[in-house]
């Protein structure tokens, strides 16, 4: 089995919420991420960017 790079590693919601680099987005992560799924860093960054780019209605 090939080694997974850091970019390919998948983590649960709680790992992202505890990560210092996501401290300012913890509330958003609580809402956007599913407790039962795992995500890559790129997926989480993409979800955050998409949400922040939405217009306020």
GUFI-201737 format. One record per atom (N, C-alpha, C, CB): x, y, z; residue number from 1. Coordinates in Angstrom, 3 decimals, always signed. Glycine has a CB too. Example, Ala and Ser with C-alpha at 12.3 -4.5 7.8 and 13.67 -1.06 7.14 Angstrom:
<pts>
<pt><px>+13.190</px><py>-5.690</py><pz>+7.800</pz><n>1</n></pt>
<pt><px>+12.300</px><py>-4.500</py><pz>+7.800</pz><n>1</n></pt>
<pt><px>+13.200</px><py>-3.300</py><pz>+7.800</pz><n>1</n></pt>
<pt><px>+11.308</px><py>-4.473</py><pz>+9.046</pz><n>1</n></pt>
<pt><px>+12.850</px><py>-2.250</py><pz>+7.080</pz><n>2</n></pt>
<pt><px>+13.670</px><py>-1.060</py><pz>+7.140</pz><n>2</n></pt>
<pt><px>+12.900</px><py>+0.030</py><pz>+7.870</pz><n>2</n></pt>
<pt><px>+14.084</px><py>-0.598</py><pz>+5.725</pz><n>2</n></pt>
</pts>
This chain:
<pts>
<pt><px>+0.839</px><py>-1.184</py><pz>+0.000</pz><n>1</n></pt>
<pt><px>+0.000</px><py>+0.000</py><pz>+0.000</pz><n>1</n></pt>
<pt><px>+0.887</px><py>+1.251</py><pz>+0.000</pz><n>1</n></pt>
<pt><px>-0.956</px><py>-0.004</py><pz>+1.224</pz><n>1</n></pt>
<pt><px>+0.574</px><py>+2.181</py><pz>-0.866</pz><n>2</n></pt>
<pt><px>+1.354</px><py>+3.410</py><pz>-0.974</pz><n>2</n></pt>
<pt><px>+1.083</px><py>+4.312</py><pz>+0.228</pz><n>2</n></pt>
<pt><px>+1.027</px><py>+4.150</py><pz>-2.289</pz><n>2</n></pt>
<pt><px>+2.111</px><py>+5.046</py><pz>+0.609</pz><n>3</n></pt>
<pt><px>+1.946</px><py>+5.999</py><pz>+1.712</pz><n>3</n></pt>
<pt><px>+1.046</px><py>+7.131</py><pz>+1.275</pz><n>3</n></pt>
<pt><px>+3.309</px><py>+6.548</py><pz>+2.183</pz><n>3</n></pt>
<pt><px>+0.172</px><py>+7.546</py><pz>+2.167</pz><n>4</n></pt>
<pt><px>-0.686</px><py>+8.697</py><pz>+1.866</pz><n>4</n></pt>
<pt><px>+0.067</px><py>+9.965</py><pz>+2.234</pz><n>4</n></pt>
<pt><px>-2.050</px><py>+8.614</py><pz>+2.634</pz><n>4</n></pt>
<pt><px>+0.016</px><py>+10.931</py><pz>+1.340</pz><n>5</n></pt>
<pt><px>+0.618</px><py>+12.216</py><pz>+1.659</pz><n>5</n></pt>
<pt><px>-0.334</px><py>+12.976</py><pz>+2.558</pz><n>5</n></pt>
<pt><px>+0.942</px><py>+13.028</py><pz>+0.376</pz><n>5</n></pt>
<pt><px>+0.139</px><py>+14.055</py><pz>+3.139</pz><n>6</n></pt>
<pt><px>-0.713</px><py>+14.858</py><pz>+4.028</pz><n>6</n></pt>
<pt><px>-1.940</px><py>+15.373</py><pz>+3.284</pz><n>6</n></pt>
<pt><px>+0.081</px><py>+16.041</py><pz>+4.618</pz><n>6</n></pt>
<pt><px>-1.805</px><py>+15.666</py><pz>+2.005</pz><n>7</n></pt>
<pt><px>-2.931</px><py>+16.176</py><pz>+1.225</pz><n>7</n></pt>
<pt><px>-4.010</px><py>+15.113</py><pz>+1.051</pz><n>7</n></pt>
<pt><px>-2.452</px><py>+16.663</py><pz>-0.141</pz><n>7</n></pt>
<pt><px>-3.634</px><py>+13.840</py><pz>+1.029</pz><n>8</n></pt>
<pt><px>-4.592</px><py>+12.767</py><pz>+0.811</pz><n>8</n></pt>
<pt><px>-5.195</px><py>+12.246</py><pz>+2.107</pz><n>8</n></pt>
<pt><px>-3.934</px><py>+11.640</py><pz>+0.073</pz><n>8</n></pt>
<pt><px>-4.635</px><py>+12.603</py><pz>+3.225</pz><n>9</n></pt>
<pt><px>-5.132</px><py>+12.104</py><pz>+4.504</pz><n>9</n></pt>
<pt><px>-6.541</px><py>+12.615</py><pz>+4.754</pz><n>9</n></pt>
<pt><px>-4.198</px><py>+12.523</py><pz>+5.655</pz><n>9</n></pt>
<pt><px>-7.365</px><py>+11.735</py><pz>+5.317</pz><n>10</n></pt>
<pt><px>-8.752</px><py>+12.091</py><pz>+5.609</pz><n>10</n></pt>
<pt><px>-8.928</px><py>+12.133</py><pz>+7.121</pz><n>10</n></pt>
<pt><px>-9.750</px><py>+11.078</py><pz>+4.956</pz><n>10</n></pt>
<pt><px>-9.653</px><py>+13.147</py><pz>+7.579</pz><n>11</n></pt>
<pt><px>-9.868</px><py>+13.349</py><pz>+9.006</pz><n>11</n></pt>
<pt><px>-11.350</px><py>+13.592</py><pz>+9.271</pz><n>11</n></pt>
<pt><px>-9.019</px><py>+14.533</py><pz>+9.528</pz><n>11</n></pt>
<pt><px>-11.761</px><py>+13.314</py><pz>+10.484</pz><n>12</n></pt>
<pt><px>-13.133</px><py>+13.560</py><pz>+10.890</pz><n>12</n></pt>
<pt><px>-13.361</px><py>+15.013</py><pz>+11.256</pz><n>12</n></pt>
<pt><px>-13.497</px><py>+12.674</py><pz>+12.051</pz><n>12</n></pt>
<pt><px>-14.598</px><py>+15.332</py><pz>+11.454</pz><n>13</n></pt>
<pt><px>-15.021</px><py>+16.690</py><pz>+11.800</pz><n>13</n></pt>
<pt><px>-14.284</px><py>+17.222</py><pz>+13.027</pz><n>13</n></pt>
<pt><px>-16.524</px><py>+16.724</py><pz>+12.048</pz><n>13</n></pt>
<pt><px>-14.162</px><py>+16.416</py><pz>+14.063</pz><n>14</n></pt>
<pt><px>-13.543</px><py>+16.881</py><pz>+15.307</pz><n>14</n></pt>
<pt><px>-12.080</px><py>+17.269</py><pz>+15.123</pz><n>14</n></pt>
<pt><px>-13.651</px><py>+15.809</py><pz>+16.368</pz><n>14</n></pt>
<pt><px>-11.381</px><py>+16.590</py><pz>+14.229</pz><n>15</n></pt>
<pt><px>-9.975</px><py>+16.924</py><pz>+13.980</pz><n>15</n></pt>
<pt><px>-9.839</px><py>+18.326</py><pz>+13.386</pz><n>15</n></pt>
<pt><px>-9.337</px><py>+15.889</py><pz>+13.038</pz><n>15</n></pt>
<pt><px>-10.735</px><py>+18.670</py><pz>+12.477</pz><n>16</n></pt>
<pt><px>-10.685</px><py>+20.008</py><pz>+11.875</pz><n>16</n></pt>
<pt><px>-11.097</px><py>+21.082</py><pz>+12.875</pz><n>16</n></pt>
<pt><px>-11.590</px><py>+20.072</py><pz>+10.639</pz><n>16</n></pt>
<pt><px>-12.076</px><py>+20.774</py><pz>+13.701</pz><n>17</n></pt>
<pt><px>-12.534</px><py>+21.750</py><pz>+14.689</pz><n>17</n></pt>
<pt><px>-11.436</px><py>+22.047</py><pz>+15.716</pz><n>17</n></pt>
<pt><px>-13.800</px><py>+21.237</py><pz>+15.399</pz><n>17</n></pt>
<pt><px>-10.632</px><py>+21.054</py><pz>+16.048</pz><n>18</n></pt>
<pt><px>-9.543</px><py>+21.239</py><pz>+17.020</pz><n>18</n></pt>
<pt><px>-8.277</px><py>+21.832</py><pz>+16.404</pz><n>18</n></pt>
<pt><px>-9.206</px><py>+19.914</py><pz>+17.665</pz><n>18</n></pt>
<pt><px>-8.154</px><py>+21.797</py><pz>+15.086</pz><n>19</n></pt>
<pt><px>-6.938</px><py>+22.265</py><pz>+14.416</pz><n>19</n></pt>
<pt><px>-6.776</px><py>+23.781</py><pz>+14.571</pz><n>19</n></pt>
<pt><px>-6.969</px><py>+21.885</py><pz>+12.921</pz><n>19</n></pt>
<pt><px>-5.598</px><py>+24.225</py><pz>+15.009</pz><n>20</n></pt>
<pt><px>-5.368</px><py>+25.670</py><pz>+15.204</pz><n>20</n></pt>
<pt><px>-5.581</px><py>+26.499</py><pz>+13.939</pz><n>20</n></pt>
<pt><px>-3.963</px><py>+25.897</py><pz>+15.707</pz><n>20</n></pt>
<pt><px>-5.273</px><py>+25.949</py><pz>+12.776</pz><n>21</n></pt>
<pt><px>-5.414</px><py>+26.725</py><pz>+11.539</pz><n>21</n></pt>
<pt><px>-6.868</px><py>+27.001</py><pz>+11.169</pz><n>21</n></pt>
<pt><px>-4.739</px><py>+25.999</py><pz>+10.402</pz><n>21</n></pt>
<pt><px>-7.805</px><py>+26.273</py><pz>+11.769</pz><n>22</n></pt>
<pt><px>-9.222</px><py>+26.484</py><pz>+11.510</pz><n>22</n></pt>
<pt><px>-9.930</px><py>+27.127</py><pz>+12.697</pz><n>22</n></pt>
<pt><px>-9.888</px><py>+25.169</py><pz>+11.164</pz><n>22</n></pt>
<pt><px>-9.200</px><py>+27.691</py><pz>+13.619</pz><n>23</n></pt>
<pt><px>-9.777</px><py>+28.267</py><pz>+14.838</pz><n>23</n></pt>
<pt><px>-10.835</px><py>+29.332</py><pz>+14.526</pz><n>23</n></pt>
<pt><px>-8.673</px><py>+28.874</py><pz>+15.702</pz><n>23</n></pt>
<pt><px>-10.576</px><py>+30.183</py><pz>+13.556</pz><n>24</n></pt>
<pt><px>-11.526</px><py>+31.266</py><pz>+13.254</pz><n>24</n></pt>
<pt><px>-12.771</px><py>+30.776</py><pz>+12.530</pz><n>24</n></pt>
<pt><px>-10.850</px><py>+32.328</py><pz>+12.416</pz><n>24</n></pt>
<pt><px>-12.744</px><py>+29.534</py><pz>+12.022</pz><n>25</n></pt>
<pt><px>-13.874</px><py>+28.991</py><pz>+11.274</pz><n>25</n></pt>
<pt><px>-14.566</px><py>+27.834</py><pz>+12.003</pz><n>25</n></pt>
<pt><px>-13.407</px><py>+28.525</py><pz>+9.913</pz><n>25</n></pt>
<pt><px>-14.323</px><py>+27.696</py><pz>+13.290</pz><n>26</n></pt>
<pt><px>-14.880</px><py>+26.558</py><pz>+14.031</pz><n>26</n></pt>
<pt><px>-16.401</px><py>+26.493</py><pz>+13.972</pz><n>26</n></pt>
<pt><px>-14.440</px><py>+26.623</py><pz>+15.472</pz><n>26</n></pt>
<pt><px>-17.057</px><py>+27.621</py><pz>+14.108</pz><n>27</n></pt>
<pt><px>-18.518</px><py>+27.625</py><pz>+14.065</pz><n>27</n></pt>
<pt><px>-19.027</px><py>+27.162</py><pz>+12.699</pz><n>27</n></pt>
<pt><px>-19.058</px><py>+29.026</py><pz>+14.383</pz><n>27</n></pt>
<pt><px>-18.402</px><py>+27.645</py><pz>+11.642</pz><n>28</n></pt>
<pt><px>-18.780</px><py>+27.211</py><pz>+10.292</pz><n>28</n></pt>
<pt><px>-18.559</px><py>+25.715</py><pz>+10.113</pz><n>28</n></pt>
<pt><px>-17.983</px><py>+27.986</py><pz>+9.237</pz><n>28</n></pt>
<pt><px>-17.440</px><py>+25.220</py><pz>+10.600</pz><n>29</n></pt>
<pt><px>-17.142</px><py>+23.798</py><pz>+10.469</pz><n>29</n></pt>
<pt><px>-18.169</px><py>+22.949</py><pz>+11.206</pz><n>29</n></pt>
<pt><px>-15.741</px><py>+23.499</py><pz>+10.995</pz><n>29</n></pt>
<pt><px>-18.627</px><py>+23.425</py><pz>+12.347</pz><n>30</n></pt>
<pt><px>-19.660</px><py>+22.702</py><pz>+13.099</pz><n>30</n></pt>
<pt><px>-20.906</px><py>+22.498</py><pz>+12.238</pz><n>30</n></pt>
<pt><px>-20.026</px><py>+23.465</py><pz>+14.393</pz><n>30</n></pt>
<pt><px>-21.237</px><py>+23.489</py><pz>+11.426</pz><n>31</n></pt>
<pt><px>-22.436</px><py>+23.442</py><pz>+10.608</pz><n>31</n></pt>
<pt><px>-22.194</px><py>+22.718</py><pz>+9.284</pz><n>31</n></pt>
<pt><px>-22.939</px><py>+24.846</py><pz>+10.347</pz><n>31</n></pt>
<pt><px>-21.058</px><py>+22.986</py><pz>+8.646</pz><n>32</n></pt>
<pt><px>-20.805</px><py>+22.464</py><pz>+7.298</pz><n>32</n></pt>
<pt><px>-20.400</px><py>+20.999</py><pz>+7.248</pz><n>32</n></pt>
<pt><px>-19.745</px><py>+23.269</py><pz>+6.653</pz><n>32</n></pt>
<pt><px>-19.682</px><py>+20.516</py><pz>+8.255</pz><n>33</n></pt>
<pt><px>-19.157</px><py>+19.153</py><pz>+8.208</pz><n>33</n></pt>
<pt><px>-20.100</px><py>+18.157</py><pz>+8.873</pz><n>33</n></pt>
<pt><px>-17.793</px><py>+19.094</py><pz>+8.877</pz><n>33</n></pt>
<pt><px>-20.111</px><py>+16.965</py><pz>+8.333</pz><n>34</n></pt>
<pt><px>-20.952</px><py>+15.878</py><pz>+8.837</pz><n>34</n></pt>
<pt><px>-20.136</px><py>+15.033</py><pz>+9.822</pz><n>34</n></pt>
<pt><px>-21.495</px><py>+14.994</py><pz>+7.660</pz><n>34</n></pt>
<pt><px>-20.737</px><py>+14.699</py><pz>+10.955</pz><n>35</n></pt>
<pt><px>-20.054</px><py>+13.904</py><pz>+11.979</pz><n>35</n></pt>
<pt><px>-19.648</px><py>+12.518</py><pz>+11.490</pz><n>35</n></pt>
<pt><px>-20.938</px><py>+13.764</py><pz>+13.188</pz><n>35</n></pt>
<pt><px>-20.352</px><py>+11.984</py><pz>+10.512</pz><n>36</n></pt>
<pt><px>-20.113</px><py>+10.609</py><pz>+10.078</pz><n>36</n></pt>
<pt><px>-19.175</px><py>+10.487</py><pz>+8.886</pz><n>36</n></pt>
<pt><px>-21.409</px><py>+9.965</py><pz>+9.741</pz><n>36</n></pt>
<pt><px>-18.700</px><py>+11.598</py><pz>+8.348</pz><n>37</n></pt>
<pt><px>-17.833</px><py>+11.572</py><pz>+7.165</pz><n>37</n></pt>
<pt><px>-16.423</px><py>+12.009</py><pz>+7.512</pz><n>37</n></pt>
<pt><px>-18.399</px><py>+12.470</py><pz>+6.063</pz><n>37</n></pt>
<pt><px>-15.500</px><py>+11.671</py><pz>+6.609</pz><n>38</n></pt>
<pt><px>-14.128</px><py>+12.162</py><pz>+6.730</pz><n>38</n></pt>
<pt><px>-13.835</px><py>+13.058</py><pz>+5.531</pz><n>38</n></pt>
<pt><px>-13.101</px><py>+10.976</py><pz>+6.813</pz><n>38</n></pt>
<pt><px>-12.896</px><py>+13.956</py><pz>+5.711</pz><n>39</n></pt>
<pt><px>-12.594</px><py>+14.961</py><pz>+4.702</pz><n>39</n></pt>
<pt><px>-11.091</px><py>+15.133</py><pz>+4.559</pz><n>39</n></pt>
<pt><px>-13.254</px><py>+16.297</py><pz>+5.055</pz><n>39</n></pt>
<pt><px>-10.669</px><py>+15.551</py><pz>+3.353</pz><n>40</n></pt>
<pt><px>-9.288</px><py>+15.985</py><pz>+3.168</pz><n>40</n></pt>
<pt><px>-9.233</px><py>+17.474</py><pz>+3.461</pz><n>40</n></pt>
<pt><px>-8.767</px><py>+15.669</py><pz>+1.719</pz><n>40</n></pt>
<pt><px>-8.040</px><py>+17.978</py><pz>+3.671</pz><n>41</n></pt>
<pt><px>-7.865</px><py>+19.410</py><pz>+3.923</pz><n>41</n></pt>
<pt><px>-8.406</px><py>+20.222</py><pz>+2.740</pz><n>41</n></pt>
<pt><px>-6.366</px><py>+19.743</py><pz>+4.171</pz><n>41</n></pt>
<pt><px>-8.159</px><py>+19.751</py><pz>+1.532</pz><n>42</n></pt>
<pt><px>-8.623</px><py>+20.459</py><pz>+0.337</pz><n>42</n></pt>
<pt><px>-10.150</px><py>+20.513</py><pz>+0.280</pz><n>42</n></pt>
<pt><px>-8.075</px><py>+19.785</py><pz>-0.926</pz><n>42</n></pt>
<pt><px>-10.813</px><py>+19.422</py><pz>+0.658</pz><n>43</n></pt>
<pt><px>-12.274</px><py>+19.411</py><pz>+0.657</pz><n>43</n></pt>
<pt><px>-12.831</px><py>+20.425</py><pz>+1.658</pz><n>43</n></pt>
<pt><px>-12.796</px><py>+18.005</py><pz>+0.982</pz><n>43</n></pt>
<pt><px>-12.240</px><py>+20.481</py><pz>+2.831</pz><n>44</n></pt>
<pt><px>-12.705</px><py>+21.419</py><pz>+3.858</pz><n>44</n></pt>
<pt><px>-12.449</px><py>+22.856</py><pz>+3.416</pz><n>44</n></pt>
<pt><px>-12.006</px><py>+21.140</py><pz>+5.211</pz><n>44</n></pt>
<pt><px>-11.268</px><py>+23.119</py><pz>+2.870</pz><n>45</n></pt>
<pt><px>-10.968</px><py>+24.468</py><pz>+2.380</pz><n>45</n></pt>
<pt><px>-11.948</px><py>+24.877</py><pz>+1.283</pz><n>45</n></pt>
<pt><px>-9.524</px><py>+24.541</py><pz>+1.854</pz><n>45</n></pt>
<pt><px>-12.287</px><py>+23.945</py><pz>+0.408</pz><n>46</n></pt>
<pt><px>-13.230</px><py>+24.222</py><pz>-0.670</pz><n>46</n></pt>
<pt><px>-14.623</px><py>+24.521</py><pz>-0.118</pz><n>46</n></pt>
<pt><px>-13.289</px><py>+23.040</py><pz>-1.643</pz><n>46</n></pt>
<pt><px>-15.082</px><py>+23.720</py><pz>+0.845</pz><n>47</n></pt>
<pt><px>-16.391</px><py>+23.968</py><pz>+1.462</pz><n>47</n></pt>
<pt><px>-16.445</px><py>+25.340</py><pz>+2.121</pz><n>47</n></pt>
<pt><px>-16.706</px><py>+22.884</py><pz>+2.495</pz><n>47</n></pt>
<pt><px>-15.388</px><py>+25.694</py><pz>+2.837</pz><n>48</n></pt>
<pt><px>-15.342</px><py>+26.995</py><pz>+3.499</pz><n>48</n></pt>
<pt><px>-15.348</px><py>+28.128</py><pz>+2.483</pz><n>48</n></pt>
<pt><px>-14.105</px><py>+27.096</py><pz>+4.389</pz><n>48</n></pt>
<pt><px>-14.546</px><py>+28.003</py><pz>+1.429</pz><n>49</n></pt>
<pt><px>-14.473</px><py>+29.047</py><pz>+0.405</pz><n>49</n></pt>
<pt><px>-15.798</px><py>+29.216</py><pz>-0.317</pz><n>49</n></pt>
<pt><px>-13.376</px><py>+28.728</py><pz>-0.600</pz><n>49</n></pt>
<pt><px>-16.474</px><py>+28.096</py><pz>-0.630</pz><n>50</n></pt>
<pt><px>-17.772</px><py>+28.176</py><pz>-1.292</pz><n>50</n></pt>
<pt><px>-18.787</px><py>+28.882</py><pz>-0.403</pz><n>50</n></pt>
<pt><px>-18.276</px><py>+26.775</py><pz>-1.662</pz><n>50</n></pt>
<pt><px>-18.800</px><py>+28.547</py><pz>+0.863</pz><n>51</n></pt>
<pt><px>-19.768</px><py>+29.152</py><pz>+1.779</pz><n>51</n></pt>
<pt><px>-19.498</px><py>+30.645</py><pz>+1.948</pz><n>51</n></pt>
<pt><px>-19.726</px><py>+28.449</py><pz>+3.145</pz><n>51</n></pt>
<pt><px>-18.228</px><py>+31.011</py><pz>+2.075</pz><n>52</n></pt>
<pt><px>-17.879</px><py>+32.419</py><pz>+2.261</pz><n>52</n></pt>
<pt><px>-18.140</px><py>+33.250</py><pz>+1.019</pz><n>52</n></pt>
<pt><px>-16.430</px><py>+32.545</py><pz>+2.654</pz><n>52</n></pt>
<pt><px>-18.147</px><py>+32.619</py><pz>-0.175</pz><n>53</n></pt>
<pt><px>-18.354</px><py>+33.332</py><pz>-1.434</pz><n>53</n></pt>
<pt><px>-19.833</px><py>+33.586</py><pz>-1.717</pz><n>53</n></pt>
<pt><px>-17.740</px><py>+32.547</py><pz>-2.580</pz><n>53</n></pt>
<pt><px>-20.722</px><py>+32.922</py><pz>-0.997</pz><n>54</n></pt>
<pt><px>-22.157</px><py>+33.100</py><pz>-1.227</pz><n>54</n></pt>
<pt><px>-22.578</px><py>+34.507</py><pz>-0.836</pz><n>54</n></pt>
<pt><px>-22.974</px><py>+32.056</py><pz>-0.435</pz><n>54</n></pt>
<pt><px>-23.557</px><py>+35.017</py><pz>-1.607</pz><n>55</n></pt>
<pt><px>-24.101</px><py>+36.332</py><pz>-1.294</pz><n>55</n></pt>
<pt><px>-25.079</px><py>+36.224</py><pz>-0.137</pz><n>55</n></pt>
<pt><px>-24.787</px><py>+36.949</py><pz>-2.526</pz><n>55</n></pt>
<pt><px>-25.139</px><py>+37.259</py><pz>+0.649</pz><n>56</n></pt>
<pt><px>-26.090</px><py>+37.313</py><pz>+1.752</pz><n>56</n></pt>
<pt><px>-27.453</px><py>+37.637</py><pz>+1.180</pz><n>56</n></pt>
<pt><px>-25.667</px><py>+38.363</py><pz>+2.824</pz><n>56</n></pt>
<pt><px>-28.464</px><py>+36.911</py><pz>+1.623</pz><n>57</n></pt>
<pt><px>-29.810</px><py>+37.164</py><pz>+1.098</pz><n>57</n></pt>
<pt><px>-30.659</px><py>+37.870</py><pz>+2.109</pz><n>57</n></pt>
<pt><px>-30.479</px><py>+35.873</py><pz>+0.682</pz><n>57</n></pt>
</pts>
